[in-house]
Amino acid sequence: MPTKPQPDESKWLTTKEAAEELKVAIEHVARLCRDGALVAEKRGRDWFVSSQSAKEYVKALWEGRRGQRFMRPPHLRSNSKPRKVTT
């Protein structure tokens, strides 16, 4: 999993900006953030995606390594126990 970058505001993208860069829907970017496929942080109700993470994700897609580099988080794998969600 990619490491979390330093909190430099110029390196963070909104979900809309990330969706444009990744050429996917905004909802898909939010799902990638929730699943841990992108380095992101939630501020209030909005996700902010690391620009470096978005570039790495695109690179991995083009190299055909998506399944290797960005595996589903353990709590979303079919062979894992369900996790408790706290609010």
JOPE-V26735 format. One line per field, one symbol per residue. ss: DSSP state (~ for helix, > for strand, _ for the rest). psi: psi as a letter, one per 40 degrees, with the letter a starting at -180 (. if undefined). Layout:
ss=???
psi=???
//
This chain:
ss=________~~~>>>~~~~~~~~___~~~~~~~~~~____>>>>__>>>>>~~~~~~~~~~~~~__~~~~____~~~___________
psi=hiihiighdeehiidddddddefiidddddddddeedihiihhbeiihhhddddddddddddeffddddgiiideeideiiiihhi.
//
